[in-house]
Amino acid sequence: MGKIASLTAYESSLKIFGWIALGLGFIMNIIYSGLSYITINNIGISIVLLTIIIYTLMLPLTYKQQKFSRISRKMTPELNALRQKYQGRKDQQSQQAMLEEQREIYDKYGISPTGSCIQSFLSILVLFPLYRVIYNIPAYVDQVKQTLMPAVEGIMKSSTDYKALFDKTIADFGINLSNIGVSTPNISGLTDNTEIQNRIVDVLNKCTPENWDTLASAFNTAPIEQVHNSFSEINNFLWMNISNSPQYTITHANGSIGLIILAVLVPVLAGLTQLINVKMTPQTGAGEGMGNSMKIMMYTMPLISVFFCFTLPFGLGIYWISGALVRTVYQYFLNKHFDKISLDDIIEANREKAAKKKAKRGITQEKINAAARTNTRSLRTSSISEKEREELLTKAADIKKDAQPGSLAAKADIVRKFNEGIKD
């Protein structure tokens, strides 16, 4: 899924992920700078504030999804009746007729079949780039990198052979930088000073307190201990390193029961908060089989959250927990709001909006459907009279004049020309 070079923005074969990571990193940098201005220097708090901003910006989409869910539940009996009507009929004509009737039901209620997908899609778009930002905070938050630089400079000035000493010292740390596109944490093969500095920052960003003590002893420079104290205040939240996963924390807890309990508590809280949020959210109406599948997913997703939060950086767990809490608060007020308004009024308003959109396209749905069904070849070979045939062809020509380029009616005219062997 692409890679991130040492202390650079996330690169991906899907460019949109890189752009979103840059945007999230930019917002994170602003949040951290603002908190720093009032002497609050903590990445965990910055992540909580970023989460609130993200879900507040997504609130209009959440509102639309809630409307879709409630309307969908109301039209479910009609959709179920339609499926029953065409049950066992697998021929193409029957399937096409069922899709057409299904479209009419959605038009009746003024909603789109894809109405519930947008927010889920955006959540996924945000999650992957955010993981990269949290995993490599110094690449996006300038002040965090600058906090580490005195230790970097102290290491590089300690001796002429500092590269070999650094690589030897970190050999037993178990630091893996593959998630940011770096094959090894070693610096011996590097020649560019900026690249060396960035690699050392990457390593320091992943160090445990014991690792910092080892580095201080090996290089015997005062800045390392001072930077460790400052960086601990910045990068630790509830005594855990933002960049490390609960799984990593447990394996490196050195028998600290309190740290192990905190590391276990994070994924458990992530699962519980997700479950509470799902229970409060009205579900989309569905048939019996689909309804059972949705119930399974409703309880499976919190379990998936537990697994991810156990294996991914602790900062992502903070995002997941705070995100679920923010959504739960918003959901409470959305439920209160929808309890006070008429669902029939919402449906009527949706129908009016849909009709206006069709009018703007310059052609009514009836004309589109008629154009789609117009097949000159069948007209030519059918038993209708010549007069009826001419009337139908004239009507199809009128529809063609009203059709916008690229519309369904325009495409129907292309089919007509093909059937007649007409060339422009």
N, C-alpha and C positions, 0 to 999 in steps of 0.2 A: 504494500500500500504506500509506496513511495518512501522517502527518507527525509531526515532532517540533518543537515551538516552541523558540525560543532558550532554552537552559538549563532546559528542563522535561523531564518524563518523556515517553517515547515514546507518542504517540497513534496509534491505528490503528482502522480500521473493524472489524477483528477484535480485540475487547477483550482476548482472552486474550494477544495479543502484548504489549499495553501492560502487563498484569499481570506477565507473565514478565520484561519489561524492568525493571520496578520491582524485582522480586525479585532479579534478577541484579545490578542496580545497588546494591541494599541489601547483598548479600553482598560485592560488590566493595569497597564503602565500608568494611565491617567488616575485610576482609582488609588493605586499604591502611592503615587506622588501626592495626591490630595490628602490621604491619611498621614503620610509622612510629614506634611506641612503642619498637622496638628499633633505631631509626635507619636503617632500610632504606626509602627513599622512591623507589619505582620501580613504574610501572604495568605494565611488562612482566612483572616477577616476580609481581605481583598476578594477572595474567591466567593465568600458569602454575598458580598455586595454585588459582584459581577453576576451571580446567580439571580439575585433579585431583579437586576436590570434586564437580563435576558428574558425572564418569564413575564416581566411587565411589558416588554416590547412585544411579546407573543400573545398578550392578553386579548387583542382583537380577534386573532385566529382561534383562540380558545373559546371565545364567545360564539363564533360562528360554528365551531364544532359542537358546542352544547346545543345550539338550535337544531343542527342536523340530527343529533342523537334523539332529541325529543320528537321531532317530526317523523324520523325513521320508525320510531316505536309505534306511532299512530298509523303509519301506512303498512306496517308489517302484515296485518291480516290480509290485505289486498295482494301483497306480493306472495304470501303463502298460498292463497287461492289460485293465483296465476301459475305457480309451480305445480300445484295439484292438477290444474287443467291440462298442462302439457306433459304430465308425468308419463314416462315411457315412450314419448314421441321424439325420436332422435334424428328424423330426417331434416334436411337443410331447410325446407320450407317451413316446417313447424318451429324450428329453432329461431328462424328469422322473424316469424310472426310473434313468438314469445318475447323476443328482444324489443320488437316494436311496441307491444302492449306494455312491457316493463318501462320503456321510455315515456309512454303516455302517463303512467302512474307517477313517475318522478316529476314530469311536467305539471301534473295536477297539483302536486304539493310544492312545486316551485323550488326543488333542490336538485343537486347533481349527485350521481352515484359516487363520485370521488370526493364528496364534501368532507369526509372524515379523515382523509389521507394526508392533507397538507401539513397539519401540525406534527404528526408522527414523522413525516419526511424531514421537516425542519429540525426536529429534535435530534435525529440521526446526523444531519449535516453539522449541527453544533457539537455533538458529543465527540466525534473523532478528532477534529482540530483542537478542541479544548483539552483532550487528553494529552496531546503533544505540547500544548502551552504549559500545562501543569507539570509535565514530566521534565521540562527544561526551562523553568522560570527565568534564569539569568539571560536566556536568549531574547526575552521579550520585555523584561523589566530592568531598565538601565541601572537603577539604584541598587538592585540586588547584585548585579555584576560588579559594580563599583565597590560594594562592601567587601567582596572577595579579593579584589585586586591587590591590596597590600600583602596578603599572604602569598599570592602568585609571584609578586615581585621579590619577596623575601626568599622564596624557593629558588628562583632563577638567579639570584645574586649570591646564593650561599656558597657555591663552589664552581669550579670550571667543569666539573663532571656531574652537575646536578641532575642531568637527564637519567643517567644510569642509576643514581641514588634514588631518584623519584620512582622509577620503574621497579626497582628492587623493593622499595618500601611498600608500594601499593599492591605488590604481587599477591599477597594473601588477603586483600580486602574483599575480594569477590565482587568487585564493581563491574557491572555490565552496561555498556553504552550502546548496545546494538539498537535500542529503541530510538536513538537519535542518529542512526546511520553511521556510527563509529565502530569499526571492527575490533579495536583494542584501546584500552585506556592509556597505553604506553606512549611516551613522547620521544623515545630515542630515535625513531625514524623521521621525525619532523625537523625542518630547517627554518621555516618562516616563524619569526618571533610572535606574530599575532596569532598564528595557528597554535603555537605552543601554549600561549597564554589561555586561549580558548579551551584547549584540551584540559589544562590543569583546572580551570574553572568548572568544567564538566565533572571532573573527578571530585573536586571539593563539594560540589552540589549534592553528591551522593554519599558523602562520608558520614559514618556514625560517630558518636562522641569518642569511642575507642580509637577509630581511625584518625581522628584529629589529634588525639594524644600521641599516637605513634608517629605522625608526621612532625609534631612539635619536638619530639625526642630526637628524631632522625636529623632534622635540619637545624635544631637548636636556635631558632629565630623567634624573637618576641612577637612579631606581627601575626604569626600563625595562631597563637593562643588568644590574642586580642580579637582577631577576626572570627575565630570560632565562637567566642562569647557573643559577638554582635550578630553573627549569622544564625546562631541558635534562636535568638529572639525573633529574627525575621522569618525563618523557614520552618519553625516548629509551631504546631498548633495542638493543644492538649498533649504536650510532651512528645509528639510524634513528628518525624520529618515528613514534610509535605510531599517530597519526591519519592519516598519509599512506600511500598505497599504494606498492608498489614501482615501479609505472609512473610515478607522480608523482615519486618520488625520483630515478629515472633521468633524467627530463626536466629536473630541477632540480639535478642533481649538479654542474654547473659543471666538468665534466671530471674529477671525482674518480673514478679507476678503482676504488679500494677500495670506495667507496660503491655504485658500479654493480654490482660483483661481489656485494656483500652483498644488494642489492636483487634480483638474479637468483637468488641462492642460496635465498632464502626460498620462492618458489613451487616451485622444484625439490625442495627438501627436503620440502615439503608433499606433492608427488606421490609421492616415493619412500617416505615413511613410510606413506602411505595404501596403497600397493601391498604393502608388507611386511605390514601389518596384514590386508589382504584375503587374502593368500596363507596366513596362519596361521589364518584363521577358517574352520571347516568350513562348506561350502556346503549349502544346502537341496537335497534330492534333487529331480530333475526329469527329464522326458522328454528325448528326444534333441534335439528342436527347442528346447525351453525351456532345456535345458542349454547349448546353443550361445549362446543369447541372454544367459544369465547370465555366460558366459565373456567375452562382448563387454563387458557392463556392468562386469565385474571389472577390466578394463583401461581402460575409458572413464572411470570415476569418478576415478581418480588424475589423469587428464589434465584433467578438469573442475576438480579441486582446484587444479591448476597455474594455470589461467586465472583462477579466482576470487581466488586469493591474489596474483595479479599485479595485478589491478584493484581489489581491495578494501583497506581499511586494513591496515597491517602488523600491527596487533594481532590481527586475525582470523587472519592467517597463523601467529602465535605460538600461538593457540588450536588451529588445525588440526594443526600439527606436534606440539605437546605432547599434544593429545588422541589422536593416532595412536600416539604413544609409550606413553602410559598404557594405551590399549587393548591394545597389543602385549604389555606386561608382564602385564596381567590375563589376556590370551588364553593366554599361555604356561602360567600356573598352572591355568587352566580346562582346557586340553588334558591336562595331567598328571592332573587330578582325574578327568576323564571316562574316561581310559585305565585307571583303577583300579577303576571301578565297572561293574556289569552293566547293559547297556541293557535287557535283559528285565525286570530289577527296576524300572527307571524306568517302563517301559511299564505294568507291573502296578500300580504305585503311581498312575499317571495314571488308569488305569481305575477304581480304587477311589475316587479323588477325584471323578471324573465321576459315578459311581453315587451317591455321597453327596449331590452337588448336586441330582441329579434327585429323590432321596428327599425332600430338604428342600422341593422345590417341591410335594410332596404328590401326585405323579402319575408313574407309570412311563413310560418311552419307548414301551413297547408300547401302553399306553392312548392316548398322544398320537397315535401312528401310526394306531391303530384309529379314533379320533375324526375324524382328518383324512380318513380314507377313507370315513367314513359319509356316505352321500348318500341321504336318504329318498326323493327323487324316483325314483332308480334302483331302490330297493327296491319302490316302489309299482308300477313298470311292468315289473319283471322277472318271470321265470317261476317264482320260488321259491314255496313253499307259504305259506299264511297263518300257519301255526304258526312256520315259520322266520323269517318277516318280523317277527312279534311278539317272538321271542327276540332278534333283532338290535336291534330298537328298545328293548327293555328294557336290553340291554347298553349301548347308546349313552346312555340316560338315566342309568345308573349312572356312566358315565364323566363325564357332565356334572356330577354331584353332587361328584365329587372334584376337578374342575378349578378351578384358581385363576383369579381375574379377570385377563383379559388374556392367559391362556395359549393355546396352540395348540388345546387341547381346547375351551376356551370359544369360540374363534373358529369352530371346526368346528360347534358348536351353533348359532351365529348363521347359518351357511350352511344348516344343517338347517331352521331356522325359515323362512328365505327360500324354500327349495325347497318347503316345505309351505304357505307363505302364512300362517304363524302370526304373530300379533301378541301382544306382552307386554301 
